[in-house]
């Protein structure tokens, strides 16, 4: 398997009422997060990566019409957890994460990738942020109200 590219997307899925969808990792039970995923190729567009990961991990299709991804134009650089560094080229210790969000109706069917995730849950945004194991994921969730009201 080729080394992962240390550039990824984070997609915060939420309802108009700011309920946030979290998914539990299959490889680390108890680790809850939003949709995340690395670029498949160095030239893959970030929006394409976000749409692909959204579909692969939840079955949600961002058609750009009823369900549209929103690029926050925000990037976070963080240290890759040692437990996952073997997936990257030797010496790679940091990842650049690009933040997106998508608003969906609360009754949107969620189809998890059983290989990647065990369960999902909808939570009020503050509670969802508290449950995330990733600080950048939690911070993005806490920024939702500001971002959606056009203050960023």
N, CA and C atoms as an extended XYZ file, in Angstrom:
456
Properties=species:S:1:pos:R:3:atomname:S:1:resname:S:1:resid:I:1 pbc="F F F"
N         0.858       -1.190        0.000 N   UNK     1
C         0.000        0.000        0.000 CA  UNK     1
C         0.899        1.245        0.000 C   UNK     1
N         0.644        2.183       -0.920 N   UNK     2
C         1.484        3.388       -0.958 CA  UNK     2
C         1.294        4.240        0.299 C   UNK     2
N         2.312        5.031        0.590 N   UNK     3
C         2.261        5.902        1.764 CA  UNK     3
C         1.143        6.930        1.610 C   UNK     3
N         0.483        7.211        2.730 N   UNK     4
C        -0.565        8.238        2.714 CA  UNK     4
C         0.052        9.609        2.478 C   UNK     4
N        -0.690       10.447        1.815 N   UNK     5
C        -0.285       11.827        1.590 CA  UNK     5
C        -0.625       12.608        2.859 C   UNK     5
N         0.319       13.369        3.416 N   UNK     6
C         0.054       14.084        4.672 CA  UNK     6
C        -0.737       15.379        4.470 C   UNK     6
N        -1.792       15.270        3.700 N   UNK     7
C        -2.717       16.378        3.476 CA  UNK     7
C        -4.110       15.765        3.440 C   UNK     7
N        -5.017       16.326        4.235 N   UNK     8
C        -6.324       15.698        4.395 CA  UNK     8
C        -7.431       16.740        4.491 C   UNK     8
N        -8.658       16.207        4.507 N   UNK     9
C        -9.828       17.055        4.718 CA  UNK     9
C       -10.534       16.611        5.998 C   UNK     9
N       -11.216       17.552        6.605 N   UNK    10
C       -12.118       17.315        7.729 CA  UNK    10
C       -13.459       17.868        7.274 C   UNK    10
N       -14.514       17.044        7.325 N   UNK    11
C       -15.840       17.489        6.913 CA  UNK    11
C       -16.779       17.381        8.111 C   UNK    11
N       -17.210       18.522        8.624 N   UNK    12
C       -18.158       18.557        9.734 CA  UNK    12
C       -19.563       18.503        9.133 C   UNK    12
N       -20.291       17.449        9.456 N   UNK    13
C       -21.656       17.255        8.959 CA  UNK    13
C       -22.609       17.735       10.048 C   UNK    13
N       -23.543       18.608        9.667 N   UNK    14
C       -24.453       19.157       10.667 CA  UNK    14
C       -25.829       19.393       10.073 C   UNK    14
N       -26.796       19.558       10.974 N   UNK    15
C       -28.162       19.894       10.567 CA  UNK    15
C       -28.347       21.401       10.710 C   UNK    15
N       -29.448       21.941       10.194 N   UNK    16
C       -29.716       23.373       10.403 CA  UNK    16
C       -29.795       23.728       11.897 C   UNK    16
N       -30.186       22.778       12.743 N   UNK    17
C       -30.283       23.020       14.188 CA  UNK    17
C       -28.957       22.798       14.913 C   UNK    17
N       -27.873       22.628       14.152 N   UNK    18
C       -26.523       22.429       14.683 CA  UNK    18
C       -26.350       21.127       15.459 C   UNK    18
N       -27.079       20.098       15.046 N   UNK    19
C       -26.742       18.761       15.514 CA  UNK    19
C       -25.612       18.293       14.605 C   UNK    19
N       -24.621       17.638       15.190 N   UNK    20
C       -23.433       17.224       14.442 CA  UNK    20
C       -23.354       15.702       14.413 C   UNK    20
N       -23.028       15.174       13.244 N   UNK    21
C       -22.846       13.736       13.091 CA  UNK    21
C       -21.416       13.370       13.449 C   UNK    21
N       -21.265       12.429       14.364 N   UNK    22
C       -19.947       11.873       14.684 CA  UNK    22
C       -19.961       10.396       14.356 C   UNK    22
N       -18.795        9.887       13.945 N   UNK    23
C       -18.652        8.475       13.634 CA  UNK    23
C       -17.500        7.903       14.458 C   UNK    23
N       -17.671        6.659       14.890 N   UNK    24
C       -16.677        6.011       15.745 CA  UNK    24
C       -15.752        5.152       14.890 C   UNK    24
N       -14.464        5.344       15.061 N   UNK    25
C       -13.462        4.626       14.269 CA  UNK    25
C       -13.472        3.135       14.593 C   UNK    25
N       -13.388        2.311       13.562 N   UNK    26
C       -13.328        0.858       13.760 CA  UNK    26
C       -11.960        0.436       14.292 C   UNK    26
N       -10.892        1.142       13.864 N   UNK    27
C        -9.547        0.752       14.307 CA  UNK    27
C        -9.204        1.287       15.695 C   UNK    27
N       -10.013        2.175       16.217 N   UNK    28
C        -9.802        2.727       17.558 CA  UNK    28
C       -11.162        2.967       18.208 C   UNK    28
N       -11.839        1.909       18.670 N   UNK    29
C       -13.143        2.106       19.316 CA  UNK    29
C       -13.043        3.145       20.435 C   UNK    29
N       -14.076        3.995       20.515 N   UNK    30
C       -14.070        5.083       21.496 CA  UNK    30
C       -13.542        6.389       20.927 C   UNK    30
N       -12.932        6.342       19.729 N   UNK    31
C       -12.441        7.552       19.066 CA  UNK    31
C       -13.536        8.026       18.118 C   UNK    31
N       -14.163        9.139       18.459 N   UNK    32
C       -15.259        9.712       17.668 CA  UNK    32
C       -14.729       10.899       16.883 C   UNK    32
N       -15.247       11.065       15.679 N   UNK    33
C       -14.763       12.145       14.821 CA  UNK    33
C       -15.793       12.481       13.755 C   UNK    33
N       -15.511       13.575       13.046 N   UNK    34
C       -16.237       13.904       11.832 CA  UNK    34
C       -15.587       13.116       10.698 C   UNK    34
N       -16.074       13.287        9.498 N   UNK    35
C       -15.469       12.636        8.336 CA  UNK    35
C       -14.079       13.221        8.116 C   UNK    35
N       -13.109       12.343        7.898 N   UNK    36
C       -11.748       12.777        7.585 CA  UNK    36
C       -11.191       11.862        6.510 C   UNK    36
N       -10.209       12.353        5.795 N   UNK    37
C        -9.551       11.513        4.812 CA  UNK    37
C        -8.479       12.259        4.061 C   UNK    37
N        -7.496       11.497        3.629 N   UNK    38
C        -6.353       12.059        2.908 CA  UNK    38
C        -6.616       12.122        1.407 C   UNK    38
N        -5.872       12.988        0.757 N   UNK    39
C        -5.895       13.059       -0.692 CA  UNK    39
C        -5.461       11.706       -1.253 C   UNK    39
N        -6.067       11.278       -2.348 N   UNK    40
C        -5.664       10.038       -3.018 CA  UNK    40
C        -4.463       10.267       -3.922 C   UNK    40
N        -4.298       11.496       -4.395 N   UNK    41
C        -3.189       11.860       -5.280 CA  UNK    41
C        -2.809       13.303       -4.962 C   UNK    41
N        -1.525       13.648       -5.160 N   UNK    42
C        -1.091       15.017       -4.822 CA  UNK    42
C        -1.872       16.114       -5.544 C   UNK    42
N        -2.428       15.796       -6.735 N   UNK    43
C        -3.145       16.820       -7.498 CA  UNK    43
C        -4.668       16.724       -7.341 C   UNK    43
N        -5.152       15.864       -6.433 N   UNK    44
C        -6.599       15.772       -6.211 CA  UNK    44
C        -7.088       17.072       -5.572 C   UNK    44
N        -8.132       17.650       -6.124 N   UNK    45
C        -8.683       18.893       -5.579 CA  UNK    45
C        -9.269       18.626       -4.198 C   UNK    45
N        -9.093       19.579       -3.293 N   UNK    46
C        -9.594       19.410       -1.923 CA  UNK    46
C       -11.104       19.187       -1.893 C   UNK    46
N       -11.845       19.913       -2.712 N   UNK    47
C       -13.296       19.740       -2.761 CA  UNK    47
C       -13.654       18.323       -3.216 C   UNK    47
N       -12.902       17.795       -4.170 N   UNK    48
C       -13.137       16.422       -4.628 CA  UNK    48
C       -12.834       15.425       -3.515 C   UNK    48
N       -11.760       15.662       -2.777 N   UNK    49
C       -11.417       14.790       -1.655 CA  UNK    49
C       -12.533       14.816       -0.615 C   UNK    49
N       -13.019       16.014       -0.294 N   UNK    50
C       -14.087       16.148        0.706 CA  UNK    50
C       -15.347       15.421        0.252 C   UNK    50
N       -15.725       15.574       -1.007 N   UNK    51
C       -16.931       14.911       -1.526 CA  UNK    51
C       -16.749       13.396       -1.522 C   UNK    51
N       -15.573       12.927       -1.926 N   UNK    52
C       -15.298       11.489       -1.962 CA  UNK    52
C       -15.351       10.891       -0.565 C   UNK    52
N       -14.674       11.521        0.384 N   UNK    53
C       -14.650       11.009        1.757 CA  UNK    53
C       -16.041       11.051        2.397 C   UNK    53
N       -16.786       12.111        2.142 N   UNK    54
C       -18.142       12.219        2.663 CA  UNK    54
C       -18.975       11.031        2.201 C   UNK    54
N       -18.887       10.720        0.908 N   UNK    55
C       -19.654        9.602        0.369 CA  UNK    55
C       -19.135        8.257        0.892 C   UNK    55
N       -17.814        8.068        0.863 N   UNK    56
C       -17.243        6.786        1.293 CA  UNK    56
C       -17.570        6.471        2.751 C   UNK    56
N       -17.556        7.487        3.605 N   UNK    57
C       -17.707        7.237        5.037 CA  UNK    57
C       -19.145        7.301        5.540 C   UNK    57
N       -20.043        7.982        4.788 N   UNK    58
C       -21.424        8.142        5.288 CA  UNK    58
C       -22.492        7.810        4.260 C   UNK    58
N       -22.115        7.700        2.995 N   UNK    59
C       -23.105        7.502        1.940 CA  UNK    59
C       -23.781        8.786        1.496 C   UNK    59
N       -23.417        9.920        2.093 N   UNK    60
C       -24.014       11.211        1.718 CA  UNK    60
C       -23.362       11.719        0.433 C   UNK    60
N       -24.195       12.095       -0.525 N   UNK    61
C       -23.707       12.630       -1.795 CA  UNK    61
C       -23.839       14.159       -1.769 C   UNK    61
N       -22.705       14.832       -1.887 N   UNK    62
C       -22.722       16.299       -1.984 CA  UNK    62
C       -22.939       16.631       -3.455 C   UNK    62
N       -24.187       16.868       -3.800 N   UNK    63
C       -24.526       17.114       -5.203 CA  UNK    63
C       -24.321       18.575       -5.605 C   UNK    63
N       -23.958       19.418       -4.628 N   UNK    64
C       -23.735       20.830       -4.918 CA  UNK    64
C       -25.012       21.628       -5.006 C   UNK    64
N       -26.126       20.943       -4.967 N   UNK    65
C       -27.422       21.598       -5.089 CA  UNK    65
C       -28.106       21.567       -3.719 C   UNK    65
N       -28.754       20.458       -3.396 N   UNK    66
C       -29.420       20.327       -2.097 CA  UNK    66
C       -28.435       20.130       -0.967 C   UNK    66
N       -27.338       19.447       -1.260 N   UNK    67
C       -26.296       19.197       -0.254 CA  UNK    67
C       -24.983       19.705       -0.835 C   UNK    67
N       -24.511       20.816       -0.290 N   UNK    68
C       -23.313       21.466       -0.828 CA  UNK    68
C       -22.224       21.566        0.230 C   UNK    68
N       -21.034       21.156       -0.135 N   UNK    69
C       -19.882       21.311        0.749 CA  UNK    69
C       -19.480       22.775        0.816 C   UNK    69
N       -19.080       23.200        1.988 N   UNK    70
C       -18.627       24.580        2.191 CA  UNK    70
C       -17.169       24.557        2.621 C   UNK    70
N       -16.319       25.157        1.814 N   UNK    71
C       -14.884       25.226        2.108 CA  UNK    71
C       -14.649       26.404        3.053 C   UNK    71
N       -14.154       26.112        4.228 N   UNK    72
C       -13.928       27.159        5.222 CA  UNK    72
C       -12.673       27.979        4.944 C   UNK    72
N       -11.879       27.556        3.969 N   UNK    73
C       -10.604       28.231        3.699 CA  UNK    73
C        -9.770       28.277        4.982 C   UNK    73
N        -9.794       27.173        5.718 N   UNK    74
C        -9.084       27.055        6.991 CA  UNK    74
C        -8.272       25.781        6.958 C   UNK    74
N        -6.996       25.891        7.314 N   UNK    75
C        -6.126       24.722        7.388 CA  UNK    75
C        -5.517       24.634        8.774 C   UNK    75
N        -5.379       23.416        9.247 N   UNK    76
C        -4.715       23.145       10.525 CA  UNK    76
C        -3.539       22.221       10.254 C   UNK    76
N        -2.422       22.484       10.890 N   UNK    77
C        -1.284       21.574       10.810 CA  UNK    77
C        -1.158       20.939       12.178 C   UNK    77
N        -1.138       19.613       12.198 N   UNK    78
C        -1.044       18.935       13.485 CA  UNK    78
C        -0.096       17.752       13.385 C   UNK    78
N         0.386       17.324       14.539 N   UNK    79
C         1.261       16.163       14.611 CA  UNK    79
C         0.421       14.903       14.450 C   UNK    79
N         0.876       14.020       13.591 N   UNK    80
C         0.190       12.752       13.365 CA  UNK    80
C         0.420       11.865       14.593 C   UNK    80
N        -0.666       11.296       15.121 N   UNK    81
C        -0.533       10.402       16.267 CA  UNK    81
C         0.447        9.282       15.919 C   UNK    81
N         1.373        8.962       16.832 N   UNK    82
C         2.358        7.906       16.552 CA  UNK    82
C         1.726        6.586       16.093 C   UNK    82
N         0.559        6.253       16.610 N   UNK    83
C        -0.095        4.990       16.260 CA  UNK    83
C        -0.438        4.917       14.768 C   UNK    83
N        -0.550        6.071       14.092 N   UNK    84
C        -0.906        6.096       12.670 CA  UNK    84
C         0.251        6.506       11.758 C   UNK    84
N         1.425        6.786       12.301 N   UNK    85
C         2.540        7.270       11.467 CA  UNK    85
C         3.043        6.235       10.478 C   UNK    85
N         2.856        4.964       10.761 N   UNK    86
C         3.332        3.915        9.843 CA  UNK    86
C         2.645        3.992        8.477 C   UNK    86
N         1.531        4.696        8.400 N   UNK    87
C         0.796        4.828        7.137 CA  UNK    87
C         1.450        5.825        6.180 C   UNK    87
N         2.362        6.627        6.711 N   UNK    88
C         3.002        7.702        5.939 CA  UNK    88
C         4.443        7.330        5.603 C   UNK    88
N         5.043        8.110        4.721 N   UNK    89
C         6.447        7.894        4.375 CA  UNK    89
C         7.313        8.075        5.627 C   UNK    89
N         8.447        7.393        5.685 N   UNK    90
C         9.337        7.543        6.844 CA  UNK    90
C         9.687        9.016        7.079 C   UNK    90
N         9.639        9.423        8.334 N   UNK    91
C         9.998       10.789        8.701 CA  UNK    91
C         8.846       11.779        8.674 C   UNK    91
N         7.701       11.400        8.110 N   UNK    92
C         6.545       12.308        8.079 CA  UNK    92
C         5.884       12.289        9.453 C   UNK    92
N         5.793       13.458       10.071 N   UNK    93
C         5.225       13.543       11.423 CA  UNK    93
C         4.044       14.505       11.521 C   UNK    93
N         3.825       15.322       10.482 N   UNK    94
C         2.752       16.313       10.529 CA  UNK    94
C         1.845       16.217        9.301 C   UNK    94
N         0.609       16.608        9.485 N   UNK    95
C        -0.417       16.578        8.443 CA  UNK    95
C        -1.057       17.966        8.343 C   UNK    95
N        -1.427       18.346        7.133 N   UNK    96
C        -2.198       19.575        6.929 CA  UNK    96
C        -3.634       19.173        6.639 C   UNK    96
N        -4.540       19.668        7.452 N   UNK    97
C        -5.967       19.327        7.372 CA  UNK    97
C        -6.749       20.556        6.908 C   UNK    97
N        -7.608       20.376        5.910 N   UNK    98
C        -8.420       21.458        5.351 CA  UNK    98
C        -9.872       21.235        5.788 C   UNK    98
N       -10.495       22.277        6.335 N   UNK    99
C       -11.813       22.129        6.955 CA  UNK    99
C       -12.953       22.498        5.998 C   UNK    99
N       -13.953       21.621        5.968 N   UNK   100
C       -15.184       21.810        5.207 CA  UNK   100
C       -16.354       21.519        6.136 C   UNK   100
N       -17.527       21.974        5.739 N   UNK   101
C       -18.746       21.575        6.444 CA  UNK   101
C       -19.828       21.306        5.404 C   UNK   101
N       -20.853       20.597        5.852 N   UNK   102
C       -21.994       20.326        4.988 CA  UNK   102
C       -23.231       20.237        5.868 C   UNK   102
N       -24.284       20.941        5.446 N   UNK   103
C       -25.547       20.937        6.182 CA  UNK   103
C       -26.488       19.956        5.492 C   UNK   103
N       -27.048       19.048        6.291 N   UNK   104
C       -27.960       18.030        5.751 CA  UNK   104
C       -29.215       17.961        6.612 C   UNK   104
N       -30.313       17.482        6.049 N   UNK   105
C       -31.509       17.268        6.882 CA  UNK   105
C       -31.226       16.196        7.939 C   UNK   105
N       -31.851       16.308        9.082 N   UNK   106
C       -31.627       15.378       10.196 CA  UNK   106
C       -31.978       13.942        9.830 C   UNK   106
N       -32.908       13.746        8.911 N   UNK   107
C       -33.323       12.388        8.553 CA  UNK   107
C       -32.518       11.807        7.380 C   UNK   107
N       -31.389       12.425        7.052 N   UNK   108
C       -30.530       11.911        5.986 CA  UNK   108
C       -30.039       10.509        6.363 C   UNK   108
N       -30.239        9.530        5.483 N   UNK   109
C       -29.744        8.187        5.796 CA  UNK   109
C       -28.213        8.179        5.866 C   UNK   109
N       -27.680        7.505        6.869 N   UNK   110
C       -26.232        7.389        7.042 CA  UNK   110
C       -25.851        5.932        6.800 C   UNK   110
N       -24.950        5.716        5.858 N   UNK   111
C       -24.465        4.375        5.542 CA  UNK   111
C       -22.955        4.370        5.806 C   UNK   111
N       -22.572        3.772        6.923 N   UNK   112
C       -21.161        3.753        7.305 CA  UNK   112
C       -20.384        2.712        6.516 C   UNK   112
N       -19.107        2.993        6.339 N   UNK   113
C       -18.180        2.009        5.796 CA  UNK   113
C       -17.765        1.129        6.976 C   UNK   113
N       -18.244       -0.120        6.992 N   UNK   114
C       -17.986       -1.022        8.124 CA  UNK   114
C       -16.495       -1.236        8.356 C   UNK   114
N       -15.705       -1.118        7.315 N   UNK   115
C       -14.252       -1.280        7.433 CA  UNK   115
C       -13.646       -0.141        8.258 C   UNK   115
N       -14.273        1.036        8.190 N   UNK   116
C       -13.696        2.219        8.836 CA  UNK   116
C       -14.389        2.645       10.129 C   UNK   116
N       -15.713        2.404       10.223 N   UNK   117
C       -16.465        2.952       11.360 CA  UNK   117
C       -17.454        1.959       11.936 C   UNK   117
N       -17.666        2.074       13.244 N   UNK   118
C       -18.548        1.155       13.959 CA  UNK   118
C       -19.970        1.673       14.103 C   UNK   118
N       -20.094        2.942       14.501 N   UNK   119
C       -21.422        3.515       14.757 CA  UNK   119
C       -21.387        5.005       14.464 C   UNK   119
N       -22.588        5.593       14.447 N   UNK   120
C       -22.689        7.046       14.304 CA  UNK   120
C       -23.692        7.571       15.325 C   UNK   120
N       -23.580        8.859       15.586 N   UNK   121
C       -24.487        9.505       16.529 CA  UNK   121
C       -24.646       10.972       16.125 C   UNK   121
N       -25.858       11.498       16.307 N   UNK   122
C       -26.116       12.936       16.130 CA  UNK   122
C       -26.129       13.557       17.522 C   UNK   122
N       -25.367       14.622       17.717 N   UNK   123
C       -25.295       15.295       19.014 CA  UNK   123
C       -25.370       16.806       18.824 C   UNK   123
N       -25.901       17.525       19.838 N   UNK   124
C       -25.802       18.985       19.793 CA  UNK   124
C       -24.320       19.370       19.647 C   UNK   124
N       -24.047       20.458       18.954 N   UNK   125
C       -22.657       20.735       18.570 CA  UNK   125
C       -21.675       20.810       19.731 C   UNK   125
N       -22.049       21.370       20.870 N   UNK   126
C       -21.108       21.459       21.998 CA  UNK   126
C       -20.804       20.068       22.540 C   UNK   126
N       -21.822       19.245       22.646 N   UNK   127
C       -21.623       17.873       23.116 CA  UNK   127
C       -20.776       17.080       22.111 C   UNK   127
N       -20.995       17.301       20.834 N   UNK   128
C       -20.194       16.628       19.801 CA  UNK   128
C       -18.727       17.032       19.920 C   UNK   128
N       -18.481       18.314       20.119 N   UNK   129
C       -17.101       18.789       20.264 CA  UNK   129
C       -16.432       18.119       21.459 C   UNK   129
N       -17.172       17.971       22.546 N   UNK   130
C       -16.617       17.333       23.743 CA  UNK   130
C       -16.262       15.866       23.502 C   UNK   130
N       -16.968       15.214       22.607 N   UNK   131
C       -16.744       13.784       22.369 CA  UNK   131
C       -15.593       13.510       21.394 C   UNK   131
N       -15.223       14.492       20.572 N   UNK   132
C       -14.155       14.291       19.584 CA  UNK   132
C       -12.811       14.055       20.255 C   UNK   132
N       -12.043       13.118       19.705 N   UNK   133
C       -10.691       12.903       20.237 CA  UNK   133
C        -9.702       13.900       19.636 C   UNK   133
N       -10.025       14.473       18.492 N   UNK   134
C        -9.136       15.415       17.813 CA  UNK   134
C        -9.468       16.843       18.220 C   UNK   134
N        -8.464       17.569       18.680 N   UNK   135
C        -8.707       18.955       19.108 CA  UNK   135
C        -9.082       19.839       17.921 C   UNK   135
N        -8.504       19.605       16.730 N   UNK   136
C        -8.860       20.445       15.573 CA  UNK   136
C       -10.292       20.156       15.130 C   UNK   136
N       -10.731       18.916       15.259 N   UNK   137
C       -12.112       18.552       14.939 CA  UNK   137
C       -13.057       19.227       15.926 C   UNK   137
N       -12.733       19.164       17.208 N   UNK   138
C       -13.572       19.800       18.234 CA  UNK   138
C       -13.661       21.307       18.005 C   UNK   138
N       -12.536       21.930       17.688 N   UNK   139
C       -12.518       23.376       17.454 CA  UNK   139
C       -13.372       23.749       16.248 C   UNK   139
N       -13.313       22.964       15.190 N   UNK   140
C       -14.136       23.241       14.006 CA  UNK   140
C       -15.617       23.161       14.361 C   UNK   140
N       -15.997       22.164       15.135 N   UNK   141
C       -17.399       22.024       15.538 CA  UNK   141
C       -17.834       23.228       16.372 C   UNK   141
N       -16.979       23.673       17.268 N   UNK   142
C       -17.326       24.837       18.100 CA  UNK   142
C       -17.436       26.118       17.279 C   UNK   142
N       -16.763       26.169       16.122 N   UNK   143
C       -16.837       27.348       15.249 CA  UNK   143
C       -18.097       27.369       14.384 C   UNK   143
N       -18.831       26.266       14.335 N   UNK   144
C       -20.006       26.189       13.454 CA  UNK   144
C       -20.957       27.377       13.561 C   UNK   144
N       -21.424       27.748       14.759 N   UNK   145
C       -22.400       28.856       14.821 CA  UNK   145
C       -21.873       30.138       14.182 C   UNK   145
N       -20.614       30.475       14.443 N   UNK   146
C       -20.012       31.686       13.879 CA  UNK   146
C       -19.895       31.579       12.364 C   UNK   146
N       -19.426       30.457       11.897 N   UNK   147
C       -19.224       30.248       10.467 CA  UNK   147
C       -20.549       30.307        9.701 C   UNK   147
N       -21.583       29.757       10.276 N   UNK   148
C       -22.867       29.710        9.581 CA  UNK   148
C       -23.613       31.036        9.613 C   UNK   148
N       -23.240       31.885       10.529 N   UNK   149
C       -23.872       33.213       10.615 CA  UNK   149
C       -23.066       34.261        9.852 C   UNK   149
N       -22.099       33.792        9.072 N   UNK   150
C       -21.344       34.697        8.206 CA  UNK   150
C       -20.338       35.565        8.902 C   UNK   150
N       -19.908       35.163       10.107 N   UNK   151
C       -18.924       35.975       10.831 CA  UNK   151
C       -17.500       35.590       10.500 C   UNK   151
N       -17.317       34.606        9.628 N   UNK   152
C       -15.969       34.208        9.197 CA  UNK   152
C       -15.949       34.023        7.702 C   UNK   152
